[in-house]
């Protein structure tokens, strides 16, 4: 960074899904975990939501010397079962799971002056996995207003 006295914090979290009866969708869709040793406990989602709020809070109290942002990766392939990968890929618009290298671009962006006016943000890098439910939720919230 240009000014070496500035500090940058980038947090890595996961995407928290919201459940809404209006959409008649159950997020997270636990069916992708059927017949696997994996699950998605509430504590996982709550802790990730807490990290997102911590990012927002830190970005307001540590500014201007420190910018704080986060990256929320979607499912990263780590040799999960074939069935889990198939189910996950079916629900992902880019039709694949992510890899660590998919996160690098966002990390570089946030750690350079390219993002010098960005703080308190969360960049979702998930192949579009969370986009559909978030779009409908956005439309519904704006319709209600």
WOFEN-V491866 format. One record per residue. N is the residue number from 0. PHI is phi in degrees with one decimal (999 if undefined). OMEGA is omega in degrees with one decimal (* if undefined). BURIAL is 1 if it has 24 or more other C-alpha atoms within 12 Angstrom, else 0. Layout:
# WOFEN-V491866
((N | PHI | OMEGA | BURIAL) (N | PHI | OMEGA | BURIAL))
This chain:
# WOFEN-V491866
((0 | 999 | -176.1 | 0) (1 | -60.3 | -179.0 | 0) (2 | -96.8 | -174.0 | 0) (3 | -68.9 | 178.4 | 0) (4 | -82.1 | 179.3 | 0) (5 | -84.7 | -179.6 | 0) (6 | -117.7 | -179.7 | 0) (7 | -124.1 | 175.5 | 1) (8 | -118.6 | 175.0 | 1) (9 | -120.5 | 178.1 | 1) (10 | -99.0 | 177.3 | 1) (11 | -112.5 | 179.5 | 1) (12 | -133.2 | 178.3 | 1) (13 | -118.2 | -176.1 | 1) (14 | -83.5 | 175.3 | 1) (15 | -97.8 | 179.6 | 1) (16 | -95.5 | 178.6 | 1) (17 | -109.1 | 177.1 | 1) (18 | -95.3 | 177.8 | 0) (19 | -141.0 | 178.4 | 0) (20 | -69.4 | -178.4 | 0) (21 | -57.2 | -178.6 | 0) (22 | -83.2 | -177.3 | 0) (23 | 54.9 | 176.2 | 0) (24 | -121.6 | -179.8 | 0) (25 | -110.1 | 178.4 | 0) (26 | -102.9 | -3.3 | 1) (27 | -72.2 | 179.3 | 1) (28 | -80.3 | -175.5 | 1) (29 | -69.7 | -179.8 | 0) (30 | -63.1 | 179.4 | 0) (31 | -68.8 | 179.8 | 1) (32 | -94.9 | -177.8 | 0) (33 | -56.8 | 178.6 | 0) (34 | 60.3 | 173.9 | 0) (35 | -126.7 | 175.9 | 0) (36 | -88.7 | -177.6 | 0) (37 | -101.0 | 174.2 | 0) (38 | -152.9 | 180.0 | 0) (39 | -135.9 | -177.7 | 1) (40 | -68.4 | -179.8 | 0) (41 | -58.2 | -178.6 | 0) (42 | -59.7 | 178.7 | 0) (43 | -64.0 | -179.1 | 0) (44 | -65.1 | -179.4 | 0) (45 | -64.9 | -179.6 | 0) (46 | -65.9 | 179.0 | 0) (47 | -69.0 | 176.4 | 1) (48 | -62.8 | 177.1 | 1) (49 | -63.1 | 177.7 | 0) (50 | -65.4 | 177.7 | 1) (51 | -65.4 | 178.5 | 1) (52 | -68.3 | 176.3 | 0) (53 | -61.6 | 176.0 | 1) (54 | -59.0 | -180.0 | 1) (55 | -62.0 | -178.1 | 1) (56 | -63.5 | -178.9 | 0) (57 | -61.1 | -178.7 | 1) (58 | -67.8 | 179.4 | 1) (59 | -95.3 | -177.4 | 0) (60 | -96.9 | -178.3 | 0) (61 | -100.1 | -179.1 | 0) (62 | -71.2 | 10.4 | 0) (63 | -95.8 | -176.5 | 0) (64 | -74.6 | -176.8 | 0) (65 | -128.3 | 172.3 | 1) (66 | -98.0 | -178.3 | 1) (67 | -126.6 | 177.0 | 1) (68 | -139.0 | 178.0 | 1) (69 | -136.5 | 175.9 | 1) (70 | -123.9 | 176.9 | 1) (71 | -112.6 | 177.7 | 1) (72 | -77.9 | 172.1 | 1) (73 | -81.0 | -177.8 | 1) (74 | -65.1 | 177.6 | 1) (75 | -100.2 | -178.7 | 1) (76 | -68.1 | 178.2 | 0) (77 | -138.2 | 177.2 | 0) (78 | 61.7 | 173.8 | 0) (79 | -67.2 | -179.3 | 0) (80 | -63.7 | 179.3 | 0) (81 | -58.3 | -179.0 | 0) (82 | -64.0 | 178.5 | 0) (83 | -61.7 | -179.1 | 1) (84 | -60.2 | 179.8 | 1) (85 | -60.5 | -179.7 | 0) (86 | -64.8 | -179.5 | 1) (87 | -64.6 | -178.9 | 1) (88 | -61.9 | 177.8 | 1) (89 | -59.2 | -176.6 | 0) (90 | -94.2 | -176.7 | 1) (91 | -109.7 | -178.6 | 1) (92 | -54.3 | 179.1 | 0) (93 | -82.2 | 170.7 | 0) (94 | 57.5 | 172.7 | 0) (95 | -163.7 | 172.6 | 1) (96 | -85.8 | -179.1 | 1) (97 | -85.7 | 173.7 | 1) (98 | -134.8 | 179.4 | 0) (99 | -56.8 | -177.9 | 0) (100 | -66.0 | 177.4 | 0) (101 | -70.2 | -177.1 | 0) (102 | -88.8 | -172.8 | 1) (103 | -57.1 | -177.9 | 0) (104 | -58.6 | 179.0 | 0) (105 | -65.5 | 179.8 | 1) (106 | -65.1 | 177.9 | 1) (107 | -64.5 | 178.6 | 0) (108 | -55.2 | -176.5 | 0) (109 | -71.6 | -176.7 | 1) (110 | -98.4 | 178.9 | 1) (111 | -123.4 | 177.6 | 0) (112 | -69.7 | 174.1 | 0) (113 | -58.9 | -179.3 | 0) (114 | -113.2 | -174.3 | 0) (115 | -62.7 | 179.4 | 1) (116 | -113.8 | -178.5 | 0) (117 | -118.5 | 174.2 | 1) (118 | -153.3 | 179.8 | 1) (119 | 76.3 | -176.0 | 1) (120 | -105.3 | 174.7 | 1) (121 | -121.5 | 178.1 | 1) (122 | -97.4 | 179.9 | 1) (123 | -91.8 | 179.1 | 1) (124 | -121.9 | -171.6 | 1) (125 | -138.3 | 179.4 | 1) (126 | 65.9 | -179.6 | 1) (127 | 89.3 | -176.0 | 1) (128 | -53.2 | -176.4 | 1) (129 | -93.4 | -171.0 | 1) (130 | -68.2 | -172.3 | 0) (131 | -63.8 | -178.7 | 0) (132 | -66.6 | -180.0 | 1) (133 | -68.5 | 178.7 | 0) (134 | -64.4 | 179.1 | 0) (135 | -63.5 | 178.7 | 0) (136 | -62.2 | 177.3 | 1) (137 | -59.3 | -178.9 | 0) (138 | -64.3 | -179.9 | 0) (139 | -66.1 | 180.0 | 0) (140 | -60.0 | 179.7 | 0) (141 | -71.2 | 176.5 | 0) (142 | -67.9 | -179.4 | 0) (143 | -65.9 | 179.5 | 0) (144 | -61.6 | * | 0))
